[in-house]
Amino acid sequence: MTTHAQYAPDPASAAQLCRSWSAHVDALDRHLSTDTWALAAVTVALIAYPIVRISIPVFHGIVPDVVRTVFSLI
């Protein structure tokens, strides 16, 4: 057995991991309060806002005018 083969997951363990992950998410959904979900949403928005504000001008600077014209027609 090679060193990589011992770490490669078999399909059964991958399916088990998927079921386990789903169970964890379901448990979070059942046990977290609305206030906690709201706090998480605000946190994500506060992190995403500056990233978007920085990336949009970079995107406009990189993308040629022709592509922007095609996007505006769509």
C-alpha positions in Angstrom: 0.0 0.0 0.0 1.4 3.4 -0.9 1.3 6.3 1.5 -1.3 8.1 -0.6 -3.6 5.0 -0.8 -3.9 4.8 3.0 -5.4 8.3 3.1 -7.7 8.0 0.1 -11.3 7.7 1.3 -13.5 4.9 -0.1 -16.9 5.8 -1.4 -18.6 4.3 1.7 -16.7 6.6 4.1 -17.4 9.6 1.8 -21.1 8.9 2.0 -20.9 8.5 5.8 -19.2 11.8 6.0 -21.9 13.4 4.0 -24.6 12.0 6.2 -22.7 13.0 9.3 -22.3 16.6 8.0 -26.0 16.8 7.2 -26.8 15.6 10.7 -24.6 18.3 12.2 -26.2 21.0 10.1 -29.7 19.8 11.1 -28.6 19.9 14.7 -27.4 23.5 14.3 -30.7 24.4 12.7 -32.7 22.9 15.6 -30.6 24.3 18.4 -29.5 27.8 17.4 -31.8 30.7 18.2 -33.0 33.3 15.8 -30.7 35.8 17.4 -27.7 33.6 16.8 -28.7 33.2 13.1 -29.2 37.0 12.8 -25.8 37.6 14.4 -24.2 35.2 11.9 -25.9 36.9 9.0 -24.8 40.3 10.1 -21.2 39.0 10.5 -21.2 37.5 7.0 -22.5 40.8 5.6 -19.9 42.9 7.4 -17.2 40.6 6.1 -18.5 40.4 2.5 -19.2 44.2 2.0 -15.6 45.4 2.0 -14.6 42.4 -0.2 -17.2 43.3 -2.8 -16.4 47.0 -2.6 -12.8 46.3 -3.3 -13.3 43.6 -6.0 -15.9 45.4 -8.2 -13.5 48.3 -9.2 -10.8 45.7 -9.8 -13.2 43.7 -12.0 -14.1 46.9 -13.9 -10.5 47.7 -14.5 -9.6 44.2 -15.8 -12.6 43.4 -18.0 -12.4 45.1 -21.4 -15.1 47.6 -22.5 -16.4 45.1 -25.1 -17.2 42.5 -22.5 -18.9 45.0 -20.3 -21.0 46.2 -23.2 -22.1 42.6 -23.9 -22.9 42.1 -20.2 -25.0 45.3 -20.2 -27.0 44.0 -23.2 -27.8 40.8 -21.4 
